[in-house]
Amino acid sequence: MTMRIVVLGGGTAGTTVANRLARALRPEIRRGTVEVTVVTDRDRHWYQPGYLFVVFNERPLEDFVRSERALLLPEVGLVVDEITRIDLERKQLISPQRHYPYDVLVIATGSYPDFQSVPGLAEVTYDFYTPQGAERLRDRLTTWTGGRIMIVQDVPHKCPAAPVEVTLMLDDYFRRRRLRDRVEIVYTYPIGRVHAAEPIADWAKQQFDARGIRYETFFNMEAVDPKRQVVLTMDGSEHPFDLLISIPAHKGAGVILNSGIGDESGFIPTDRHTLKMIGQDDVYVLGDATNLPISKAGSTAHYQAEVLVKNLVDRVRGLPETHLYNGKVACFLENSLEDASFIAFDYDHPPRPAATSQLLHWFKGMYNELYWLTARGLM
Ligand SMILES: Cc1cc2nc3c(=O)[nH]c(=O)nc-3n(C[C@H](O)[C@H](O)[C@H](O)COP(=O)(O)OP(=O)(O)OC[C@H]3O[C@@H](n4cnc5c(N)ncnc54)[C@H](O)[C@@H]3O)c2cc1C
């Protein structure tokens, strides 16, 4: 009998876990007792943190995309198909074309900004959370001669620190272009400080104060009026802008919402240590798709993949699954176009931003290249 391990989603989490599994289970795959297959809806694999560098014209978008087939080891099967429903009872994935049965399922379907969540927003916003958005914002900035830029966001969203980074990078970008005195930069956040994690909020506030970046807290969008170019907030006030950059609240993938297996936003109830879907012994959830109260980040997916692979290898070999995820996340924080900080934290230890340095910025740039090794399961 062959154990069919199916990974749904060929992004950071799915690709990393499939490659690591194939390497660890090579003997079983060769004997035909295990199959590892990635089912994903496109053959293009995007490295999303790269979009920040596209915005500031530091790197072209093509640097951050690869073919999924080329990233996967030959031992991993690849099916490119859009799954419309997950049937947990019959243990199969369903697309309009086919049904894909599994014995063990790993769900890694990611999270997506919902630009429709605020009326009027989609009509006028710029963004850097999509590949097309990053290029469009880059082109807009290139011809920008001055005015009021608002960075607005709602939670949850992936890479919780990226809006802070883009704000600090914008400040540096306009200084270099000798335009800073003609640009008002306004950063906003929905709760009473500038970031959900207090140490990051304290760090960011210091940077904002030192550079004349305005910030507004308790800023909750109700609607955007595209004609008048104003954001309307829930407290009844209006905020004019010349350029609006938004990071709206994210949702889980459509297939999770359609299958009725997530919460109201499409995030899947997941055990914080074992990464099993709650109430399911044969389904694991990784990366942005979980409902875990931790950063939706590529590094989260990476550390989760390490734990999951150990447990799945033990499962295949008839051993108990004893490895536990501890909430580990690590991220570089760009402070400008040439220096950065770094944070690492887990369920029990809050983040403490490291002193900023050019070296950390250089490491972030280096990781943009090393990522492809991580996705191949080599790092
Ligand atoms: C601008 C930006 C900056 C970022 N910076 C950082 C950073 O500095 N550090 C960091 O750690 N993280 C960062 N991130 C976050 C990181 O990119 C994500 O958290 C990470 O990609 C999540 O991995 P994932 O596999 O869960 O989801 P994804 O990588 O989004 O992959 C999801 C996959 O599921 C597939 N899929 C979805 N629905 C279906 C379906 N119905 N059928 C078949 N396939 C489906 C998709 O095609 C995709 O391949 C950043 C993100 C952005 C946008």
The ligand as an SDF file (V2000), in Angstrom:
LIG
                    3D

 53 58  0  0  0  0  0  0  0  0999 V2000
    5.2370   42.5370    0.6100 C   0  0  0  0  0  0  0  0  0  0  0  0
    5.4730   41.3300    1.4480 C   0  0  0  0  0  0  0  0  0  0  0  0
    6.6040   41.2600    2.2360 C   0  0  0  0  0  0  0  0  0  0  0  0
    6.8440   40.1330    3.0100 C   0  0  0  0  0  0  0  0  0  0  0  0
    7.9880   40.0940    3.7580 N   0  0  0  0  0  0  0  0  0  0  0  0
    8.2580   39.0060    4.5160 C   0  0  0  0  0  0  0  0  0  0  0  0
    9.4680   38.9260    5.2610 C   0  0  0  0  0  0  0  0  0  0  0  0
   10.3060   39.8410    5.2440 O   0  0  0  0  0  0  0  0  0  0  0  0
    9.6900   37.8040    5.9990 N   0  0  0  0  0  0  0  0  0  0  0  0
    8.7850   36.7790    6.0360 C   0  0  0  0  0  0  0  0  0  0  0  0
    9.0500   35.7780    6.7190 O   0  0  0  0  0  0  0  0  0  0  0  0
    7.6130   36.8210    5.3460 N   0  0  0  0  0  0  0  0  0  0  0  0
    7.3320   37.9060    4.5810 C   0  0  0  0  0  0  0  0  0  0  0  0
    6.1620   37.9580    3.8500 N   0  0  0  0  0  0  0  0  0  0  0  0
    5.1110   36.9400    4.0550 C   0  0  0  0  0  0  0  0  0  0  0  0
    5.3320   35.6520    3.2790 C   0  0  0  0  0  0  0  0  0  0  0  0
    5.5450   35.8940    1.9080 O   0  0  0  0  0  0  0  0  0  0  0  0
    4.1170   34.7440    3.4600 C   0  0  0  0  0  0  0  0  0  0  0  0
    3.8100   34.6770    4.8290 O   0  0  0  0  0  0  0  0  0  0  0  0
    4.4100   33.3460    2.9430 C   0  0  0  0  0  0  0  0  0  0  0  0
    4.5010   33.3770    1.5300 O   0  0  0  0  0  0  0  0  0  0  0  0
    3.3140   32.3680    3.3800 C   0  0  0  0  0  0  0  0  0  0  0  0
    3.5470   31.1180    2.7940 O   0  0  0  0  0  0  0  0  0  0  0  0
    2.3060   30.1550    2.4700 P   0  0  0  0  0  0  0  0  0  0  0  0
    2.8840   28.9900    1.7740 O   0  0  0  0  0  0  0  0  0  0  0  0
    1.4950   29.9820    3.6720 O   0  0  0  0  0  0  0  0  0  0  0  0
    1.4080   30.9930    1.4330 O   0  0  0  0  0  0  0  0  0  0  0  0
    1.7860   31.3790   -0.0550 P   0  0  0  0  0  0  0  0  0  0  0  0
    3.2590   31.4830   -0.2150 O   0  0  0  0  0  0  0  0  0  0  0  0
    0.9680   32.5800   -0.3960 O   0  0  0  0  0  0  0  0  0  0  0  0
    1.3010   30.1300   -0.9240 O   0  0  0  0  0  0  0  0  0  0  0  0
   -0.0420   29.7340   -1.0310 C   0  0  0  0  0  0  0  0  0  0  0  0
   -0.1560   28.7980   -2.2180 C   0  0  0  0  0  0  0  0  0  0  0  0
   -1.4460   28.1920   -2.2440 O   0  0  0  0  0  0  0  0  0  0  0  0
   -1.8950   28.1340   -3.5870 C   0  0  0  0  0  0  0  0  0  0  0  0
   -3.3590   28.0320   -3.5910 N   0  0  0  0  0  0  0  0  0  0  0  0
   -4.2370   28.8470   -2.9830 C   0  0  0  0  0  0  0  0  0  0  0  0
   -5.5090   28.4500   -3.2320 N   0  0  0  0  0  0  0  0  0  0  0  0
   -5.4190   27.3360   -3.9950 C   0  0  0  0  0  0  0  0  0  0  0  0
   -6.3930   26.4700   -4.5830 C   0  0  0  0  0  0  0  0  0  0  0  0
   -7.6950   26.6830   -4.4470 N   0  0  0  0  0  0  0  0  0  0  0  0
   -5.9720   25.4130   -5.3120 N   0  0  0  0  0  0  0  0  0  0  0  0
   -4.6520   25.1730   -5.4850 C   0  0  0  0  0  0  0  0  0  0  0  0
   -3.6720   25.9900   -4.9490 N   0  0  0  0  0  0  0  0  0  0  0  0
   -4.0610   27.0480   -4.2150 C   0  0  0  0  0  0  0  0  0  0  0  0
   -1.3630   29.4480   -4.1730 C   0  0  0  0  0  0  0  0  0  0  0  0
   -1.3040   29.4320   -5.5710 O   0  0  0  0  0  0  0  0  0  0  0  0
    0.0270   29.5030   -3.5590 C   0  0  0  0  0  0  0  0  0  0  0  0
    0.9440   28.7860   -4.3460 O   0  0  0  0  0  0  0  0  0  0  0  0
    5.9120   39.0650    3.0230 C   0  0  0  0  0  0  0  0  0  0  0  0
    4.7750   39.1260    2.2180 C   0  0  0  0  0  0  0  0  0  0  0  0
    4.5510   40.2450    1.4380 C   0  0  0  0  0  0  0  0  0  0  0  0
    3.3210   40.3020    0.5540 C   0  0  0  0  0  0  0  0  0  0  0  0
  1  2  1  0
  2  3  1  0
  2 52  2  0
  3  4  2  0
  4  5  1  0
  4 50  1  0
  5  6  2  0
  6  7  1  0
  6 13  1  0
  7  8  2  0
  7  9  1  0
  9 10  1  0
 10 11  2  0
 10 12  1  0
 12 13  2  0
 13 14  1  0
 14 15  1  0
 14 50  1  0
 15 16  1  0
 16 17  1  0
 16 18  1  0
 18 19  1  0
 18 20  1  0
 20 21  1  0
 20 22  1  0
 22 23  1  0
 23 24  1  0
 24 25  2  0
 24 26  1  0
 24 27  1  0
 27 28  1  0
 28 29  2  0
 28 30  1  0
 28 31  1  0
 31 32  1  0
 32 33  1  0
 33 34  1  0
 33 48  1  0
 34 35  1  0
 35 36  1  0
 35 46  1  0
 36 37  1  0
 36 45  1  0
 37 38  2  0
 38 39  1  0
 39 40  1  0
 39 45  2  0
 40 41  1  0
 40 42  2  0
 42 43  1  0
 43 44  2  0
 44 45  1  0
 46 47  1  0
 46 48  1  0
 48 49  1  0
 50 51  2  0
 51 52  1  0
 52 53  1  0
M  END
$$$$
